[in-house]
């Protein structure tokens, strides 16, 4: 048997080498073809699987998106409900707080208006020099043992300002039983001749009081305001208010030269011929208009020093810058 196989191999080696070689090649080709087909099938399967996986992933993603969207809608709905609930609860809490506060305020108000702890025991008046404390207290209409909250500040201020001397008023409640009245007063600076009496005015032209006593104030003569208008709390007319500004300038100039306390009267009848009178010196100073007042008073003071014990008139009512020379005219006894 062995010898037979050997002989066949020898035969093939001598006579059939090419046919055997072709057979082996064919076998190799078939094998490669099968392997290629197998690879192709495998690749197709993989592609199909990949296509399936992609489709599946797309479906899953769409499903997840729909799920997420539904969850988002649900969450928004829940949030809206929660917000409504919180808003409703907040309103309820605010309402309850309001009711609570109203209750406290109502109770506190009732207590404040009825408890004797808050009855007025002391009325303090501050910064009053022209008007007495008693007068201000009386004008206020505030009463001892009256409840400290049972009046309006505006009404008390209005009552006190009926007095012409009072320019401003501040009212302060000092719990539990004290009222503080702080006043700002007008100060009398000049007086007016008025029917044998004197009407005091301040630098704003308010008429403060009519009195028998002049209080040593400079008397303003020659006003244009009618007698009917001369009453406390009234004011000088516009013409006199304009001239009052000149009066203030004149008095400032006399103050600079230390003779303001000697001025007895100021005549404003003619705005181009103002004059002042010094009773102590027995001299009348003619000032002219309101120009160059400081220099005019300075020259007048020099003449006063030169004419001691001589009664008369001093003229400084010209243009000092244009060769005018102030002079003195002594009074001639008749």
Kinemage of the C-alpha trace (Angstrom):
@kinemage 1
@onewidth
@group {chain A} dominant
@subgroup {mainchain}
@vectorlist {calphas} color= white
{ca unk a 1} P 0.000 0.000 0.000
{ca unk a 2} L 2.735 2.330 0.926
{ca unk a 3} L 4.631 1.464 -2.198
{ca unk a 4} L 1.544 2.217 -4.278
{ca unk a 5} L 1.168 5.726 -2.862
{ca unk a 6} L 4.789 6.341 -3.431
{ca unk a 7} L 4.471 5.277 -7.014
{ca unk a 8} L 1.539 7.643 -7.562
{ca unk a 9} L 3.479 10.526 -6.205
{ca unk a 10} L 6.345 9.668 -8.476
{ca unk a 11} L 3.905 9.524 -11.356
{ca unk a 12} L 2.532 12.862 -10.567
{ca unk a 13} L 5.975 14.206 -10.219
{ca unk a 14} L 6.917 12.925 -13.663
{ca unk a 15} L 3.711 13.233 -15.678
{ca unk a 16} L 1.149 15.340 -13.786
{ca unk a 17} L 2.898 18.189 -12.024
{ca unk a 18} L 1.026 20.917 -13.897
{ca unk a 19} L -2.420 19.416 -13.322
{ca unk a 20} L -1.792 18.996 -9.644
{ca unk a 21} L -0.458 22.526 -9.423
{ca unk a 22} L -3.598 23.852 -11.113
{ca unk a 23} L -5.741 21.911 -8.721
{ca unk a 24} L -3.978 23.400 -5.723
{ca unk a 25} L -4.262 26.891 -7.210
{ca unk a 26} L -7.934 26.301 -7.833
{ca unk a 27} L -8.341 25.233 -4.271
{ca unk a 28} L -6.517 28.318 -3.053
{ca unk a 29} L -8.616 30.588 -5.241
{ca unk a 30} L -11.797 28.978 -4.041
{ca unk a 31} L -10.614 29.355 -0.505
{ca unk a 32} L -9.790 33.039 -1.017
{ca unk a 33} L -13.090 33.555 -2.808
{ca unk a 34} L -14.953 32.023 0.081
{ca unk a 35} L -13.031 34.101 2.542
{ca unk a 36} L -13.801 37.241 0.494
{ca unk a 37} L -17.456 36.335 0.325
{ca unk a 38} L -17.417 35.705 4.003
{ca unk a 39} L -15.830 39.082 4.608
{ca unk a 40} L -18.366 40.767 2.339
{ca unk a 41} L -21.232 39.070 4.138
{ca unk a 42} L -19.693 40.034 7.456
{ca unk a 43} L -19.330 43.657 6.320
{ca unk a 44} L -22.953 43.718 5.106
{ca unk a 45} L -24.076 42.298 8.403
{ca unk a 46} L -22.071 44.929 10.237
{ca unk a 47} L -23.519 47.629 8.019
{ca unk a 48} L -27.007 46.364 8.626
{ca unk a 49} L -26.319 46.222 12.318
{ca unk a 50} L -24.900 49.755 12.189
{ca unk a 51} L -27.939 50.935 10.251
{ca unk a 52} L -30.130 49.297 12.803
{ca unk a 53} L -28.171 50.845 15.653
{ca unk a 54} L -28.399 54.316 14.031
{ca unk a 55} L -32.123 53.977 13.518
{ca unk a 56} L -32.533 52.681 17.009
{ca unk a 57} L -30.449 55.559 18.430
{ca unk a 58} L -32.470 58.068 16.430
{ca unk a 59} L -35.677 56.578 17.745
{ca unk a 60} L -34.277 56.547 21.260
{ca unk a 61} L -33.149 60.169 20.939
{ca unk a 62} L -36.527 61.237 19.626
{ca unk a 63} L -38.190 59.280 22.360
{ca unk a 64} L -35.918 60.918 24.950
{ca unk a 65} L -36.593 64.360 23.484
{ca unk a 66} L -40.311 63.792 23.655
{ca unk a 67} L -39.926 62.496 27.146
{ca unk a 68} L -37.770 65.482 28.132
{ca unk a 69} L -40.255 67.868 26.525
{ca unk a 70} L -43.126 66.259 28.358
{ca unk a 71} L -41.168 66.394 31.586
{ca unk a 72} L -40.332 70.075 30.917
{ca unk a 73} L -43.993 70.875 30.280
{ca unk a 74} L -44.944 68.986 33.398
{ca unk a 75} L -42.252 70.764 35.398
{ca unk a 76} L -43.431 74.152 34.124
{ca unk a 77} L -46.994 73.291 35.051
{ca unk a 78} L -45.830 72.230 38.490
{ca unk a 79} L -43.790 75.438 38.789
{ca unk a 80} L -46.803 77.527 37.839
{ca unk a 81} L -48.905 75.732 40.365
{ca unk a 82} L -46.167 76.162 42.958
{ca unk a 83} L -45.824 79.853 42.130
{ca unk a 84} L -49.571 80.330 42.375
{ca unk a 85} L -49.582 78.511 45.675
{ca unk a 86} L -46.697 80.606 47.005
{ca unk a 87} L -48.297 83.802 45.730
{ca unk a 88} L -51.567 82.860 47.387
{ca unk a 89} L -49.767 82.012 50.623
{ca unk a 90} L -47.820 85.302 50.439
{ca unk a 91} L -51.030 87.260 49.995
{ca unk a 92} L -52.565 85.451 52.914
{ca unk a 93} L -49.500 86.192 55.064
{ca unk a 94} L -49.509 89.858 54.038
{ca unk a 95} L -53.193 90.120 54.764
{ca unk a 96} L -52.714 88.536 58.168
{ca unk a 97} L -49.801 90.883 58.882
{ca unk a 98} L -51.922 93.834 57.793
{ca unk a 99} L -54.751 92.751 60.054
{ca unk a 100} L -52.251 92.281 62.864
{ca unk a 101} L -50.719 95.723 62.325
{ca unk a 102} L -54.132 97.351 62.061
{ca unk a 103} L -55.043 95.716 65.309
{ca unk a 104} L -51.870 96.945 66.982
{ca unk a 105} L -52.279 100.462 65.569
{ca unk a 106} L -55.932 100.589 66.505
{ca unk a 107} L -55.163 99.363 69.991
{ca unk a 108} L -52.187 101.692 70.341
{ca unk a 109} L -54.189 104.653 69.036
{ca unk a 110} L -57.035 103.963 71.393
{ca unk a 111} L -54.580 103.692 74.258
{ca unk a 112} L -52.743 106.889 73.228
{ca unk a 113} L -55.965 108.906 72.963
{ca unk a 114} L -57.486 107.685 76.204
{ca unk a 115} L -54.615 107.070 78.602
{ca unk a 116} L -53.978 109.903 81.122
{ca unk a 117} L -50.255 109.180 80.706
{ca unk a 118} L -50.383 111.270 77.512
{ca unk a 119} L -52.147 114.283 78.974
{ca unk a 120} L -50.246 117.580 78.622
{ca unk a 121} L -48.429 118.569 81.802
{ca unk a 122} L -45.781 120.957 80.480
{ca unk a 123} L -45.698 123.568 77.682
{ca unk a 124} L -42.211 124.871 76.900
{ca unk a 125} L -41.650 128.048 74.834
{ca unk a 126} L -38.203 128.571 73.288
{ca unk a 127} L -36.458 131.646 71.806
{ca unk a 128} L -39.135 134.213 72.639
{ca unk a 129} L -37.914 137.696 73.570
{ca unk a 130} L -40.492 140.035 72.058
{ca unk a 131} L -43.559 137.987 72.974
{ca unk a 132} L -44.099 136.567 76.452
{ca unk a 133} L -44.343 132.839 77.117
{ca unk a 134} L -47.815 133.367 78.520
{ca unk a 135} L -48.972 135.117 75.333
{ca unk a 136} L -47.613 132.365 73.100
{ca unk a 137} L -49.147 129.660 75.274
{ca unk a 138} L -52.487 131.462 75.215
{ca unk a 139} L -52.359 131.863 71.426
{ca unk a 140} L -51.628 128.153 70.986
{ca unk a 141} L -54.969 127.179 72.594
{ca unk a 142} L -53.227 124.213 74.192
{ca unk a 143} L -54.606 123.247 77.599
{ca unk a 144} L -53.143 121.460 80.579
{ca unk a 145} L -54.416 117.858 80.939
{ca unk a 146} L -55.524 117.820 77.308
{ca unk a 147} L -54.426 114.741 75.373
{ca unk a 148} L -51.099 115.369 73.665
{ca unk a 149} L -52.327 113.847 70.382
{ca unk a 150} L -55.682 115.645 70.165
{ca unk a 151} L -54.486 118.659 68.192
{ca unk a 152} L -52.888 119.327 64.821
{ca unk a 153} L -49.571 121.129 64.645
{ca unk a 154} L -50.712 123.244 61.697
{ca unk a 155} L -53.624 124.710 63.657
{ca unk a 156} L -51.385 125.564 66.628
{ca unk a 157} L -48.813 127.200 64.323
{ca unk a 158} L -51.535 129.221 62.602
{ca unk a 159} L -52.866 130.429 65.964
{ca unk a 160} L -49.448 131.526 67.234
{ca unk a 161} L -48.562 133.306 63.988
{ca unk a 162} L -51.537 135.615 64.513
{ca unk a 163} L -49.055 137.636 66.542
{ca unk a 164} L -47.147 139.851 64.107
{ca unk a 165} L -43.857 139.325 65.951
{ca unk a 166} L -43.917 135.588 65.204
{ca unk a 167} L -42.387 134.697 61.851
{ca unk a 168} L -41.964 130.915 62.176
{ca unk a 169} L -43.076 128.257 64.669
{ca unk a 170} L -42.033 124.648 65.251
{ca unk a 171} L -44.109 122.324 67.438
{ca unk a 172} L -42.649 119.194 68.997
{ca unk a 173} L -44.405 116.560 71.077
{ca unk a 174} L -42.099 115.217 73.764
{ca unk a 175} L -43.675 111.965 74.881
{ca unk a 176} L -45.360 111.397 77.213
{ca unk a 177} L -46.665 114.793 78.381
{ca unk a 178} L -44.657 117.806 77.158
{ca unk a 179} L -45.223 120.196 74.249
{ca unk a 180} L -42.284 122.272 72.998
{ca unk a 181} L -42.970 125.483 71.052
{ca unk a 182} L -39.927 126.907 69.263
{ca unk a 183} L -40.516 130.384 67.778
{ca unk a 184} L -38.585 132.623 65.406
{ca unk a 185} L -39.447 136.281 65.997
{ca unk a 186} L -39.371 139.430 63.878
{ca unk a 187} L -37.309 142.184 65.452
{ca unk a 188} L -38.429 145.851 65.418
{ca unk a 189} L -35.800 148.068 63.738
{ca unk a 190} L -37.663 151.288 62.909
{ca unk a 191} L -40.845 153.064 63.874
{ca unk a 192} L -43.429 155.133 62.000
{ca unk a 193} L -45.289 158.241 63.141
{ca unk a 194} L -48.875 157.080 63.332
{ca unk a 195} L -51.663 159.203 64.745
{ca unk a 196} L -49.606 160.388 67.708
{ca unk a 197} L -48.278 156.869 68.308
{ca unk a 198} L -45.515 154.678 66.905
{ca unk a 199} L -45.835 151.681 64.622
{ca unk a 200} L -42.860 149.332 64.832
{ca unk a 201} L -41.581 147.723 61.611
{ca unk a 202} L -38.828 145.224 60.866
{ca unk a 203} L -36.337 145.186 57.992
{ca unk a 204} L -38.880 143.357 55.764
{ca unk a 205} L -41.473 146.094 56.262
{ca unk a 206} L -43.867 144.092 58.454
{ca unk a 207} L -45.825 146.190 60.924
{ca unk a 208} L -45.366 144.521 64.295
{ca unk a 209} L -47.040 146.669 66.895
{ca unk a 210} L -48.548 150.093 67.542
{ca unk a 211} L -47.389 151.615 70.809
{ca unk a 212} L -47.190 154.840 72.801
{ca unk a 213} L -43.461 154.240 73.331
{ca unk a 214} L -40.872 154.707 70.576
{ca unk a 215} L -38.332 152.357 72.205
{ca unk a 216} L -35.545 154.604 70.925
{ca unk a 217} L -35.965 153.330 67.348
{ca unk a 218} L -35.218 155.612 64.362
{ca unk a 219} L -38.472 157.204 63.200
{ca unk a 220} L -39.175 156.833 59.474
{ca unk a 221} L -40.915 159.921 58.084
{ca unk a 222} L -42.603 160.520 54.750
{ca unk a 223} L -43.976 157.020 54.038
{ca unk a 224} L -46.520 156.499 51.253
{ca unk a 225} L -48.454 153.641 52.895
{ca unk a 226} L -51.959 154.763 53.840
{ca unk a 227} L -53.056 154.987 57.489
{ca unk a 228} L -55.679 152.283 56.855
{ca unk a 229} L -52.868 149.841 56.068
{ca unk a 230} L -50.918 150.592 59.235
{ca unk a 231} L -51.942 147.578 61.360
{ca unk a 232} L -50.088 144.648 62.936
{ca unk a 233} L -49.301 141.826 60.483
{ca unk a 234} L -49.727 144.146 57.496
{ca unk a 235} L -46.813 145.251 55.346
{ca unk a 236} L -45.698 148.556 53.833
{ca unk a 237} L -46.647 149.166 50.216
{ca unk a 238} L -44.187 148.485 47.383
{ca unk a 239} L -42.997 152.096 47.136
{ca unk a 240} L -42.061 152.150 50.808
{ca unk a 241} L -40.516 148.693 50.610
{ca unk a 242} L -38.177 149.929 47.882
{ca unk a 243} L -37.246 152.922 49.995
{ca unk a 244} L -36.786 150.636 52.997
{ca unk a 245} L -33.841 149.065 51.182
{ca unk a 246} L -32.269 152.533 51.009
{ca unk a 247} L -32.973 153.067 54.704
{ca unk a 248} L -31.045 149.890 55.480
{ca unk a 249} L -28.116 151.118 53.338
{ca unk a 250} L -28.136 154.480 55.144
{ca unk a 251} L -28.136 152.824 58.564
{ca unk a 252} L -25.312 150.478 57.522
{ca unk a 253} L -23.242 153.516 56.498
{ca unk a 254} L -23.923 155.239 59.838
{ca unk a 255} L -22.972 152.044 61.653
{ca unk a 256} L -19.646 151.903 59.829
{ca unk a 257} L -18.948 155.430 61.160
{ca unk a 258} L -20.305 154.762 64.682
{ca unk a 259} L -23.201 157.202 64.614
{ca unk a 260} L -26.069 154.753 64.028
{ca unk a 261} L -27.207 154.983 67.653
{ca unk a 262} L -27.457 158.760 67.319
{ca unk a 263} L -29.888 158.654 64.382
{ca unk a 264} L -33.263 159.864 65.615
{ca unk a 265} L -35.234 159.994 62.375
{ca unk a 266} L -34.957 159.304 58.642
{ca unk a 267} L -36.952 161.282 56.090
{ca unk a 268} L -37.751 159.334 52.904
{ca unk a 269} L -40.342 161.706 51.437
{ca unk a 270} L -38.184 162.351 48.357
{ca unk a 271} L -35.870 159.547 47.201
{ca unk a 272} L -33.519 162.166 45.758
{ca unk a 273} L -33.382 164.113 49.004
{ca unk a 274} L -33.036 161.630 51.871
{ca unk a 275} L -32.059 163.132 55.222
{ca unk a 276} L -31.368 161.952 58.770
{ca unk a 277} L -31.606 163.819 62.052
{ca unk a 278} L -29.309 163.399 65.093
{ca unk a 279} L -31.114 164.715 68.170
{ca unk a 280} L -28.025 164.426 70.384
{ca unk a 281} L -25.980 166.593 67.986
{ca unk a 282} L -28.896 168.876 67.056
{ca unk a 283} L -28.004 168.388 63.416
{ca unk a 284} L -29.826 167.375 60.251
{ca unk a 285} L -27.776 165.670 57.514
{ca unk a 286} L -28.935 166.099 53.923
{ca unk a 287} L -27.835 162.985 52.004
{ca unk a 288} L -29.440 163.449 48.588
{ca unk a 289} L -29.995 160.106 46.787
{ca unk a 290} L -28.701 156.672 47.801
{ca unk a 291} L -25.389 156.969 45.955
{ca unk a 292} L -21.971 157.077 47.637
{ca unk a 293} L -23.526 156.868 51.107
{ca unk a 294} L -20.393 155.737 52.957
{ca unk a 295} L -18.367 158.745 51.791
{ca unk a 296} L -21.256 161.113 52.472
{ca unk a 297} L -21.559 159.924 56.070
{ca unk a 298} L -17.777 160.065 56.476
{ca unk a 299} L -17.752 163.772 55.479
{ca unk a 300} L -20.765 164.411 57.715
{ca unk a 301} L -18.987 162.886 60.724
{ca unk a 302} L -15.976 165.116 60.083
{ca unk a 303} L -18.205 168.210 60.041
{ca unk a 304} L -19.943 167.055 63.233
{ca unk a 305} L -16.570 166.940 64.979
{ca unk a 306} L -15.747 170.447 63.729
{ca unk a 307} L -19.077 171.962 64.750
{ca unk a 308} L -19.572 170.625 68.262
{ca unk a 309} L -22.247 172.483 70.244
{ca unk a 310} L -23.542 174.171 67.089
{ca unk a 311} L -27.056 173.407 65.904
{ca unk a 312} L -27.653 173.337 62.194
{ca unk a 313} L -27.688 171.373 58.949
{ca unk a 314} L -24.969 169.416 57.136
{ca unk a 315} L -25.098 169.186 53.362
{ca unk a 316} L -23.439 166.194 51.693
{ca unk a 317} L -26.100 165.851 49.023
{ca unk a 318} L -23.951 166.706 46.024
{ca unk a 319} L -21.622 164.781 43.749
{ca unk a 320} L -18.493 164.288 45.854
{ca unk a 321} L -16.635 163.097 42.784
{ca unk a 322} L -17.358 166.284 40.825
{ca unk a 323} L -16.044 169.243 42.857
{ca unk a 324} L -18.920 169.288 45.375
{ca unk a 325} L -17.739 170.338 48.851
{ca unk a 326} L -19.805 169.322 51.884
{ca unk a 327} L -20.701 172.235 54.165
{ca unk a 328} L -22.440 173.173 57.398
{ca unk a 329} L -25.184 175.743 57.826
{ca unk a 330} L -25.666 176.856 61.392
{ca unk a 331} L -29.162 177.545 62.644
{ca unk a 332} L -29.865 181.243 63.024
{ca unk a 333} L -31.842 182.245 66.069
{ca unk a 334} L -34.765 184.513 65.234
